[in-house]
Amino acid sequence: MDNKLKQDGRDDAKVDLNDPAEVAYAAEQAGVSPDDYKTMAKKSGSSSRKLIAEYISSHKGDS
């Protein structure tokens, strides 16, 4: 379970794909829709913001 009292930065490195607000924010930062972000995150096989961003940038424009 996500402990909102911990403030050590570990939580910022990953995206909780079950939290619509977190997905919406990450998607906005990545320049894609929340639905596309979730799809690409699942395809990347990771919840790491960095790895998802790398996957998105390498697959942007793919159909």
Backbone as a chain_set.jsonl record, in Angstrom:
{"seq": "MDNKLKQDGRDDAKVDLNDPAEVAYAAEQAGVSPDDYKTMAKKSGSSSRKLIAEYISSHKGDS", "coords": {"N": [[0.84, -1.184, 0.0], [0.448, 2.25, -0.698], [2.227, 4.555, 1.097], [1.522, 7.608, 2.084], [2.797, 9.201, 3.888], [5.514, 8.834, 3.765], [8.302, 10.543, 2.661], [10.56, 10.305, 1.016], [11.217, 10.269, -1.678], [11.223, 7.912, -3.157], [8.743, 7.078, -4.102], [8.227, 8.839, -6.155], [9.605, 7.947, -8.355], [8.184, 6.048, -9.67], [5.1, 5.24, -11.37], [1.831, 4.957, -10.296], [-0.27, 3.001, -11.834], [-2.876, 2.515, -11.283], [-3.953, 4.733, -10.221], [-5.825, 7.284, -11.193], [-5.337, 10.092, -11.169], [-2.567, 10.272, -10.906], [-1.735, 8.969, -13.217], [-2.832, 10.703, -15.123], [-1.341, 13.043, -14.646], [1.292, 12.16, -15.212], [0.94, 11.457, -17.877], [0.352, 13.936, -19.011], [2.802, 15.206, -18.628], [4.319, 13.657, -20.344], [3.176, 14.205, -22.756], [1.073, 12.805, -23.913], [-2.14, 11.103, -24.164], [-3.991, 10.052, -21.226], [-4.998, 7.403, -21.541], [-3.384, 6.429, -23.637], [-0.945, 6.621, -22.321], [-1.185, 4.717, -20.255], [-1.419, 2.388, -21.809], [1.056, 2.374, -23.16], [2.758, 2.247, -20.964], [2.183, -0.283, -19.981], [3.032, -1.805, -22.169], [5.72, -1.206, -22.064], [6.497, -2.619, -19.912], [7.051, -1.78, -17.359], [6.823, 0.248, -14.361], [8.276, 2.398, -13.945], [8.905, 5.798, -14.157], [10.957, 6.867, -15.745], [11.682, 4.743, -17.515], [9.246, 4.344, -18.828], [8.936, 6.849, -20.066], [11.132, 6.765, -21.806], [10.321, 4.648, -23.431], [7.987, 5.746, -24.558], [9.053, 7.953, -25.979], [10.595, 6.628, -27.859], [8.683, 5.308, -29.317], [6.811, 7.091, -30.184], [4.425, 8.218, -32.435], [4.181, 5.815, -33.67], [1.899, 3.464, -35.006]], "CA": [[0.0, 0.0, 0.0], [1.191, 3.49, -0.813], [2.264, 5.316, 2.345], [1.651, 9.023, 1.734], [3.604, 9.89, 4.887], [6.923, 8.72, 3.405], [8.685, 11.655, 1.799], [11.955, 10.099, 0.659], [11.404, 10.35, -3.12], [11.102, 6.635, -3.848], [7.435, 7.007, -4.745], [8.227, 9.676, -7.351], [10.277, 7.274, -9.459], [7.255, 5.129, -10.313], [3.734, 5.697, -11.596], [0.79, 4.005, -9.901], [-1.177, 2.956, -12.977], [-4.247, 2.385, -10.778], [-4.339, 6.043, -9.685], [-6.119, 8.125, -12.371], [-4.697, 11.406, -11.074], [-1.14, 10.082, -11.148], [-1.604, 8.659, -14.644], [-3.131, 11.932, -15.861], [-0.198, 13.948, -14.497], [2.418, 11.589, -15.954], [0.597, 11.549, -19.294], [0.51, 15.337, -19.396], [4.242, 15.452, -18.702], [4.842, 12.928, -21.502], [2.555, 14.725, -23.965], [0.158, 11.813, -24.493], [-3.383, 10.975, -23.406], [-3.893, 9.076, -20.132], [-5.202, 6.051, -22.061], [-2.164, 6.063, -24.35], [0.119, 6.456, -21.326], [-1.362, 3.408, -19.612], [-1.107, 1.362, -22.802], [2.501, 2.362, -23.389], [3.392, 1.795, -19.733], [2.036, -1.741, -19.946], [3.9, -2.35, -23.211], [7.115, -1.042, -21.65], [6.759, -3.624, -18.895], [7.6, -1.148, -16.174], [6.089, 1.381, -13.798], [9.292, 3.433, -13.773], [8.655, 6.983, -14.997], [12.048, 7.012, -16.703], [11.581, 3.721, -18.557], [8.036, 4.618, -19.613], [9.241, 8.014, -20.902], [12.014, 6.303, -22.879], [9.497, 3.851, -24.34], [7.108, 6.668, -25.286], [9.817, 8.747, -26.948], [11.077, 5.774, -28.945], [7.545, 4.768, -30.06], [5.85, 8.153, -30.525], [4.103, 8.241, -33.856], [3.879, 4.45, -34.125], [0.459, 3.169, -35.022]], "C": [[0.88, 1.241, 0.0], [1.097, 4.273, 0.492], [2.544, 6.774, 2.009], [2.496, 9.806, 2.74], [5.096, 9.805, 4.583], [7.253, 9.815, 2.401], [10.134, 11.521, 1.343], [12.217, 10.062, -0.842], [11.256, 9.035, -3.863], [9.806, 6.547, -4.633], [7.403, 7.804, -6.044], [8.838, 8.988, -8.562], [9.339, 6.36, -10.237], [5.873, 5.756, -10.437], [2.783, 4.595, -11.143], [-0.266, 4.026, -10.999], [-2.63, 2.76, -12.57], [-4.771, 3.696, -10.199], [-4.564, 6.999, -10.864], [-5.444, 9.49, -12.332], [-3.202, 11.309, -11.389], [-0.879, 9.786, -12.621], [-1.835, 9.919, -15.47], [-1.956, 12.9, -15.81], [0.993, 13.45, -15.32], [2.18, 11.687, -17.458], [0.773, 12.975, -19.807], [1.99, 15.675, -19.563], [4.861, 14.804, -19.95], [4.245, 13.412, -22.824], [1.666, 13.727, -24.682], [-1.119, 11.77, -23.656], [-3.185, 9.965, -22.273], [-4.076, 7.632, -20.614], [-3.961, 5.556, -22.808], [-1.022, 5.809, -23.37], [0.024, 5.086, -20.658], [-1.0, 2.282, -20.567], [0.402, 1.243, -23.0], [3.256, 1.896, -22.141], [3.328, 0.273, -19.643], [2.938, -2.393, -20.987], [5.37, -2.243, -22.824], [7.502, -2.066, -20.599], [7.289, -3.066, -17.599], [6.648, -0.082, -15.644], [7.048, 2.535, -13.507], [9.001, 4.597, -14.713], [9.705, 7.107, -16.095], [11.919, 6.001, -17.847], [10.35, 3.923, -19.438], [8.289, 5.788, -20.558], [10.145, 7.626, -22.067], [11.231, 5.495, -23.91], [8.616, 4.769, -25.192], [7.893, 7.438, -26.349], [10.321, 7.907, -28.103], [9.936, 5.216, -29.806], [6.512, 5.828, -30.433], [5.663, 8.184, -32.038], [3.865, 6.86, -34.435], [2.376, 4.233, -34.096], [0.201, 1.783, -34.518]], "O": [[1.936, 1.265, 0.632], [0.001, 4.613, 0.937], [3.676, 7.133, 1.685], [2.87, 10.949, 2.476], [5.871, 10.618, 5.088], [6.551, 9.984, 1.405], [10.86, 12.514, 1.288], [13.359, 9.839, -1.245], [11.17, 9.037, -5.091], [9.787, 5.988, -5.729], [6.63, 7.479, -6.945], [8.602, 9.415, -9.693], [9.664, 5.941, -11.347], [5.525, 6.681, -9.703], [2.913, 3.443, -11.556], [-1.064, 4.959, -11.082], [-3.524, 2.83, -13.414], [-5.911, 3.759, -9.737], [-3.601, 7.471, -11.467], [-5.019, 9.992, -13.373], [-2.649, 12.176, -12.066], [0.081, 10.292, -13.202], [-1.1, 10.171, -16.425], [-1.612, 13.511, -16.822], [1.624, 14.226, -16.038], [3.104, 11.966, -18.222], [1.284, 13.189, -20.907], [2.38, 16.346, -20.518], [5.804, 15.337, -20.533], [4.75, 13.069, -23.893], [1.515, 13.784, -25.902], [-1.168, 12.336, -22.564], [-2.301, 9.112, -22.356], [-3.38, 6.734, -20.141], [-3.538, 4.412, -22.638], [-0.224, 4.892, -23.564], [1.024, 4.384, -20.513], [-0.342, 1.32, -20.169], [0.952, 0.142, -23.005], [4.281, 1.224, -22.253], [4.306, -0.376, -19.273], [3.547, -3.427, -20.713], [6.177, -3.089, -23.209], [8.683, -2.354, -20.408], [7.909, -3.786, -16.817], [5.788, 0.423, -16.365], [6.663, 3.53, -12.893], [8.866, 4.407, -15.921], [9.379, 7.416, -17.241], [12.036, 6.368, -19.017], [10.402, 3.7, -20.647], [7.902, 5.733, -21.726], [9.954, 8.098, -23.187], [11.447, 5.636, -25.114], [8.515, 4.586, -26.405], [7.445, 7.559, -27.489], [10.463, 8.411, -29.217], [10.181, 4.707, -30.899], [5.445, 5.493, -30.948], [6.627, 8.176, -32.804], [3.398, 6.736, -35.567], [1.678, 4.775, -33.239], [-0.95, 1.352, -34.457]]}, "num_chains": 1, "name": "protein.A"}
